[in-house]
Amino acid sequence: MTSTIKRSVCPYDCPDTCGLLVEVEDDRAVRVTGDPEHPFTRGTLCPKMNHYEHTVHSPRRLTTPLRRTGPKGSSQFEAISWDQALDTIAERWTEIIARHGAETILPYSYAGTMGLVQRNAGHPFFHRLGASRLARTICAPAKEAGWKAVMGDTPGPHPDRVADSDLVILWGINAVATNIHFLHGVREAKTRGAAVWLIDTYRTPTAAVADEVFLVRPGADAALALAMMHVLVREGLTDNGFLDEWVQGFDRLRAESLAEMPPERAAELTGLSAEAITSMAHAFGRARAPFIRVGSGLSRYGNGAMTVRCIATLPALTGAYLRPGGGCLCGTSSGGAFATKEIVREDFMPRPTRIINMNQLGHVLNDLDDPPVRSLYVYHSNPAAVAPDQNAVIRGLERSDLFTVVHERFLTDTARLADLVLPATTSLEHSDLYRAYGSYCIQRAQAAIAPVGESRSNWDTFRLLAQRLGFAEPFFRQSADQLIDHLCRLPSALRQGIDRESFEAGKAVELALCAESRERFGTPSGKIEIFNPAETEPLPRYRPTYEEAPEFPLRLMTAVTPYALNASFYEQESLRRKQGGMRLMVNPREAQRRGLRSGQAVLARNRLGEVRFALTVSEKVPPGLAVAEGIWWREFAPGERTVNALTSQRLTDGGRGSTFYDNSIELHPCE
Ligand code: SF4
């Protein structure tokens, strides 16, 4: 049998956005490897994607629409045709809209696929319908808000420039699990003599890459950044020429925020010693080009935006932002590469409709009554697993009067609670357009194989629904490829100078926007705005995290794993095995204090719920912490619930983001 190689892109919510080579035989993907011509990912894939073909052709794939036949959550369904499914949705929605208004319909999606067209395919449809809008804030809006408060629209440095750094700080990022290709530049920097630090709450697998590991208490990173700046100022390690020319508000920072954070106070807050903090500041101040790579987890506390703001301020004190190889990378800013507004079409809204924060789905489904949500349409997302306060979310999804449609590749926790399930394509079965958020690469991908079974893409499903509901706009008649052609034809300053021929041939190309010598920063003043009068709190400051009751003394880390991405990849048994089951890790002291041992079944409990785990006792986790890696599907969990039964719907200080890391628990042996 002859095979062909087709180019594609990893669609998952990961900053790397790897280029893929897909070997296709008889319309099946038989092998997936990295594309060696990709400028940033250079032909390697993470363990999750090395056998993407096992996901694409998994026996668990949904291949036909399903209609619920038993009680909600019973997983009893019957196969129906697409026509029956679409007719049912159109009828139910027409009736709901007539009786209660279109805002009682709520779409729910996030980044199950990162392709611009398929990810945003529901926006124009739901805008035209007049449905409630979803504030898609589950990931890192606090991180964006923190960066923006100091740096405005300034693009982050090119990730590969880290190779020129002499001090690399991986701050709250488990890059081995979530950003492996960034480590290429880190290793290069190391071979040239750079020191590499990991600052995190426990010894993640990324500790293996670091020369030094600094463990801080959860949510105390801002205290560390401020105390380091305190020492830089006290010991004359600042770049005063840079501060005079490029920074707004340094004097106020020094007099107010830094004065109140000497290393001794930060030591109490972080758990590091004052001596360690002082010597970190010395090393930072003496480095030629320190480079900070900031993760997202540290922004998922009540003080998350302020934490990122303090960290982003640190390189400003030594002028690192203008040194090749120096600065701070929170994410790359390639958002303007394509005109996303041409996909989401806000102009289709009959009037501005209400906005619902996705982190509060549990509250919204159970308590909102102005008016209540009567239908939920979930696509490429699994809120029963990934949304905070799982008990509230599941209670809401179990409502008998809620008409729930789930468009998915697998029978996920959410799909099991649906009235109708629609089979979705994987990224190899549809076209899309990608832009990375951890590099400056863009890429166009065509479908590599035909849809598996009767699965349909988001775009095609919304097109069919638009027809059923009588939307007359020609927009809803175009194919995904036609829309992609349109987006590629529209001019964009960011795409100027790209290698057009390669892009049109389906290869990844880089945007050229990382000028290191700049005439101004991307803020209103053109300077780095340490003092930002537009913010409610104009200066970066230490702010505590949410208080927890003393009966829950262990801080819970809902951490990442190299073998899953949020709730994705649990369909692959080999990846589940590599994770070693749904475990909770604690320090030996915490285990001993409670008379617990490794391997034992334990119950983690707080005010929101209780979750059963297998216990792992490990020195990698400091006392006071409990670490749960991965977001398991309930069918593979040792108990009825998974980790998000322990996380709250509270929001961050900026960006109204999730606070997945800002929760506490107590542990008990299982009876
Ligand atoms: S999940 Fe990330 S690292 Fe893994 S293949 Fe996809 S883009 Fe690359």
Boltz pocket constraint, residues with backbone or C-beta under 6 A from the ligand:
constraints:
  - pocket:
      binder: B
      contacts: [[A, 10], [A, 11], [A, 12], [A, 14], [A, 15], [A, 16], [A, 17], [A, 18], [A, 41], [A, 44], [A, 45], [A, 46], [A, 47], [A, 48], [A, 49], [A, 178], [A, 180], [A, 181], [A, 565]]
      max_distance: 6.0
